[in-house]
């Protein structure tokens, strides 16, 4: 379940615990690794496409070719 809240710095937001209680993790490192994997699954990196490269003629003519 998500819990709604308001913070002056970020505004309204919702939070949800991935694991509760946290005592089932053997180490802090394992808990961090699990959190990073969960974040990667829920918020994948944006796909960046490079801008189109104009031809040399269009470049030198200011895009009028």
C-alpha positions in Angstrom: 0.0 0.0 0.0 1.2 3.5 -0.8 1.1 6.3 1.8 0.6 9.8 0.7 2.5 12.7 2.3 3.6 16.3 1.7 7.0 17.7 2.1 7.7 21.4 1.5 10.9 20.6 -0.5 9.3 18.1 -2.9 5.5 18.6 -2.6 3.0 15.8 -2.5 4.4 12.3 -2.9 3.6 8.7 -2.2 5.8 6.1 -0.6 5.7 2.3 -0.4 7.9 0.0 1.6 9.5 -2.7 -0.5 10.4 -4.9 2.5 9.1 -4.8 6.0 10.5 -5.7 8.4 14.1 -5.2 7.2 15.6 -7.7 9.7 15.4 -10.5 7.1 18.4 -9.2 5.2 21.7 -10.8 6.3 23.8 -7.7 5.6 23.5 -4.0 4.9 25.2 -4.6 1.6 22.5 -7.1 0.5 19.8 -4.7 1.5 21.4 -1.9 -0.6 21.9 -4.3 -3.6 18.2 -5.3 -3.4 17.1 -1.7 -3.3 19.3 -0.8 -6.3 17.9 -3.7 -8.3 14.3 -2.7 -7.4 14.9 0.9 -8.4 16.4 -0.2 -11.7 13.3 -2.3 -12.4 10.9 0.4 -11.6 12.7 3.4 -13.1 14.8 2.2 -16.0 17.4 4.6 -17.5 16.0 6.8 -20.2 16.9 5.8 -23.7 18.9 8.7 -25.2 18.9 8.9 -29.0 21.5 11.1 -30.6 20.3 14.0 -32.7 20.4 13.5 -36.5 23.6 14.7 -38.0 23.1 17.0 -41.0 24.9 16.4 -44.2 28.0 18.5 -44.8 26.2 20.6 -47.4 23.3 21.3 -45.1 25.7 22.1 -42.3 27.6 24.7 -44.3 24.4 26.2 -45.9 22.7 26.5 -42.6 20.3 23.6 -43.1 19.0 25.0 -46.5 20.2 22.0 -48.6 
